[in-house]
Amino acid sequence: MPVTHPGQSVAVLADAQNLYHTAQSLHSRNIDYGSLLDAAVQDRNLTRAIAYVIRANSPEEESFFDALVDIGFETRIKDIKTFGDGSKKADWDVGMSLDAVSLAPHVDTVVLCTGDGDFARLCRYLRHEGVKIEAMGFEESSAEELIEAADRFRNLSDDAERYLL
């Protein structure tokens, strides 16, 4: 049964790369961002919803970015970087963390949609600042330190049919 918190304000920050790769590797499916956002907000007041995405120049990504906006997410887009040795890098850890810290004084709860353990320290900091932290991810691939650092962890695999397309 969902937890209800009428009147509370919430910010939802979705690590799209982490969610995409995990949903693909565990279920060979894509995330239903509409259902994800609904579940993250519940009956609370949505202050901001931000999806952090990487532009890799694939043909369908612009329509994906547009769909996120239609659902209600702001998109933060970063180009993938390719280095001289052929390695590639793109992540939003610092950007997501800065947005969470900036939003903290304006919300009761921050929902981090990721399984990335790099956000455990951010969770501890926000909790210290009086903000409730919820994390949503696939438990099979979510870092234990993130699960422990959040006030609440929702395992997307528990209701995969709801969250996957």
C-alpha positions in Angstrom: 0.0 0.0 0.0 1.5 3.4 -1.0 2.5 5.8 1.7 0.4 9.0 1.5 1.6 12.5 2.5 -0.9 15.1 1.4 0.5 18.6 1.3 4.1 17.5 1.1 6.3 18.7 -1.7 8.5 16.4 -3.6 11.3 16.7 -6.3 12.0 13.7 -8.5 15.4 13.2 -10.0 15.7 10.4 -12.5 19.1 9.0 -13.6 17.9 7.9 -17.0 21.2 6.1 -18.0 21.2 4.0 -14.8 17.6 3.1 -15.2 17.8 2.3 -18.9 20.8 0.0 -18.6 19.5 -1.8 -15.6 16.0 -2.3 -17.1 17.7 -3.6 -20.3 20.1 -6.0 -18.5 17.5 -7.4 -16.0 14.3 -7.4 -18.1 15.2 -6.5 -21.7 12.6 -3.7 -21.5 12.4 0.0 -21.2 11.3 2.2 -18.3 7.7 3.6 -18.3 8.6 7.1 -17.1 4.9 8.1 -16.7 4.4 5.3 -14.2 7.7 6.0 -12.5 6.8 9.7 -12.0 3.3 8.8 -10.7 4.7 6.4 -8.2 7.4 8.8 -7.1 5.0 11.7 -6.5 2.0 9.7 -5.1 -0.4 12.2 -3.6 2.2 14.8 -2.9 2.8 18.2 -4.6 5.4 17.9 -7.4 7.9 20.8 -7.2 10.2 19.6 -10.0 10.8 16.4 -12.0 14.2 16.3 -13.8 15.4 13.5 -16.0 19.2 13.3 -16.6 19.9 11.9 -20.1 22.9 11.4 -22.3 22.9 12.3 -26.0 24.7 9.5 -27.9 23.4 10.5 -31.4 21.1 7.5 -31.8 18.1 8.1 -34.1 15.3 7.6 -31.5 16.8 9.7 -28.7 15.2 13.0 -29.6 11.7 11.5 -29.5 12.6 10.0 -26.2 13.7 13.4 -24.8 10.4 14.9 -26.1 8.4 12.1 -24.5 10.0 12.8 -21.1 9.0 16.5 -21.4 5.4 15.5 -22.4 5.3 13.3 -19.3 6.3 16.2 -17.0 10.1 15.9 -16.7 12.5 18.7 -17.4 15.4 17.2 -19.3 19.1 17.8 -18.6 21.0 16.6 -21.6 24.7 15.9 -21.7 26.7 14.8 -24.8 28.7 11.6 -24.5 32.4 12.3 -24.5 34.7 10.0 -26.5 38.4 10.0 -25.6 41.4 9.4 -27.8 41.7 5.8 -26.6 38.1 5.2 -27.7 36.7 5.1 -24.2 33.5 7.0 -23.5 32.2 8.8 -20.5 29.0 10.6 -19.6 27.4 10.7 -16.2 25.2 13.2 -14.3 26.3 12.4 -10.7 27.6 15.9 -10.0 24.7 17.6 -11.8 22.0 15.5 -10.0 23.7 16.1 -6.7 23.9 19.9 -7.2 20.2 20.0 -8.2 19.2 18.0 -5.2 21.1 20.3 -2.8 19.6 23.3 -4.6 16.1 21.9 -4.3 16.4 20.7 -0.7 15.3 24.0 1.0 12.1 24.0 -1.2 10.9 20.4 -0.8 10.0 17.9 1.9 11.2 14.9 0.0 13.7 14.2 -2.8 13.1 11.0 -4.8 16.3 9.7 -6.5 15.4 7.2 -9.3 18.7 5.4 -9.5 20.6 2.5 -8.0 23.9 4.2 -8.1 25.8 4.0 -4.8 27.6 7.3 -5.6 24.4 9.0 -4.3 24.7 7.5 -0.8 26.7 10.5 0.5 24.1 12.9 -1.0 21.3 11.0 0.8 23.1 11.3 4.1 23.7 15.0 3.6 20.1 15.7 2.6 18.8 13.7 5.6 21.0 15.8 7.8 19.4 18.9 6.3 16.0 17.6 7.2 14.9 16.4 3.8 13.4 12.9 3.4 15.1 10.8 0.8 13.5 8.1 -1.2 15.3 6.0 -3.8 13.7 4.0 -6.5 15.7 1.4 -8.4 16.0 -2.3 -9.2 17.3 -3.9 -6.0 19.3 -6.6 -7.9 21.6 -3.9 -9.2 21.2 -1.1 -6.6 24.1 -0.4 -4.3 23.6 -1.5 -0.7 25.0 1.8 0.5 22.3 3.7 -1.4 19.5 1.5 -0.1 20.8 2.0 3.5 21.3 5.8 3.1 17.7 6.5 1.9 14.8 6.8 4.3 12.9 4.5 1.9 13.8 2.3 -1.0 11.3 1.1 -3.5 12.4 -1.9 -5.5 11.1 -1.5 -9.1 11.4 -5.2 -9.6 8.7 -5.8 -7.0 6.2 -4.4 -9.5 8.1 -4.6 -12.8 5.0 -4.7 -14.9 4.0 -1.3 -13.6 7.3 0.3 -14.4 8.4 -1.3 -17.6 7.3 -1.0 -21.2 
